[in-house]
Amino acid sequence: EMAIVQYEISLSGKDTSSELKWFWSMLYRVKNMISYLPTWRAMKLGCGLMLLQQLIGINTVMYYAATIYEMSGFDETTSIWLSGFTALAQVF
């Protein structure tokens, strides 16, 4: 099967050597970046926060914020504004 893929690539006329060089260069840079301890810590913290948000369901609350406000008794316009302020508060 590998020979078929190589044959199809050769028929396409594309120069894959430059694409492969770019790929391996990018992979090397990512490896070096991740092996740097402060970057590794920041990545672990960021991934941990994203995992925590998924597990506690904050994305669902943010998605349905306007509906939640409407069900709480606010009118439609006010609930949309409150939803926007809730999203803005999450940024800060």
KABEL-V785791 format. One record per residue. N is the residue number from 1. RES is the residue in one letter. SS is DSSP state (A for helix, B for strand, O for the rest). D_FIRST is the distance of its C-alpha to the first C-alpha in whole Angstrom. Layout:
BEGIN
N	RES	SS	D_FIRST
N	RES	SS	D_FIRST
END
This chain:
BEGIN
1	E	O	0
2	M	A	4
3	A	A	5
4	I	A	5
5	V	A	7
6	Q	A	9
7	Y	A	10
8	E	A	11
9	I	A	13
10	S	A	14
11	L	A	15
12	S	A	17
13	G	O	19
14	K	O	19
15	D	O	20
16	T	A	18
17	S	A	20
18	S	A	23
19	E	A	21
20	L	A	20
21	K	A	23
22	W	A	25
23	F	A	22
24	W	A	23
25	S	A	27
26	M	A	27
27	L	A	26
28	Y	A	28
29	R	A	31
30	V	A	30
31	K	A	30
32	N	A	33
33	M	A	35
34	I	A	34
35	S	A	35
36	Y	O	39
37	L	A	41
38	P	A	43
39	T	A	39
40	W	A	38
41	R	A	41
42	A	A	41
43	M	A	38
44	K	A	38
45	L	A	41
46	G	A	40
47	C	A	37
48	G	A	40
49	L	A	42
50	M	A	39
51	L	A	38
52	L	A	42
53	Q	A	42
54	Q	A	40
55	L	A	41
56	I	A	45
57	G	O	44
58	I	A	45
59	N	A	43
60	T	A	44
61	V	A	48
62	M	A	47
63	Y	A	45
64	Y	O	48
65	A	A	51
66	A	A	53
67	T	A	53
68	I	A	54
69	Y	A	57
70	E	A	58
71	M	A	58
72	S	O	60
73	G	O	62
74	F	O	62
75	D	O	62
76	E	A	58
77	T	A	59
78	T	A	60
79	S	A	57
80	I	A	55
81	W	A	57
82	L	A	57
83	S	A	53
84	G	A	53
85	F	A	55
86	T	A	53
87	A	A	50
88	L	A	52
89	A	A	53
90	Q	A	50
91	V	A	49
92	F	O	52
END
